[in-house]
């Protein structure tokens, strides 16, 4: 492919103000971001800013698409795009019937010995998108939220920290695990062995560099990506869970 890749800027600590200013944008979209009021004010000195309507990093893909459509003067195109993606979701659900009603839990795992799992609740885009495909959050989430502790993050609501020694309590048909390292490496290290999904071959590993990122960023393209890459594995795990119990 000869497509020109878009420029990327580091924004780990704060928005790249000078780089953005040099681009002379007509509009800055921060609909699913975690910008602070101070950052918002500085960005508005460069161009009008469309910020998140609710919680930081908590805007679902439908709201993001609708908001962006209105901001750029293409509200109908946004609704058409949502309808197209929803049609794809419907077709996928009809192809993978084992997903319907299967319970799942979504968590992040590190290879560091003894590191806590990071469990995401129903306010996260990861869980919201997977729910679109027919799976349901495990009832154990209520226990996790009640007994775990929230990870402190710069903005928004962080995941729930859960001690890895209590992995066996995370009961669900499917364990979806976001991993920072190579999938095979973390399996070899045995970090996930305590999860129920490891015993029933119903683990689904997603890399934070692509599949998990698509769930976090929560865009129409991200949902399509998940349909192509994550859904087949999710369906396999649902089937394994149903046939092994």
ABEGO torsion letter per residue (X at the ends): XABBBBBBBBAAABBBAAAAAAAGBABBBAABBABBAAAAAAAAAABBBBBBABBBGABBAAAAAAAAAAAAGBAAAAAAAAAAAAAAAAAAAAABAAABGBBBBBBBBBABBGBBBBBBBAABAAAAAAAAAGBBBBAAAAAAAAABBBBBBABEBBBBBBBAAAAAABBBABBBBBBABBAAAAAAAGAAAABAAAAAGABBBBBAAAAAAAAAAGBAAAAAAAAAAAAAAAAAAAAAAAAAX
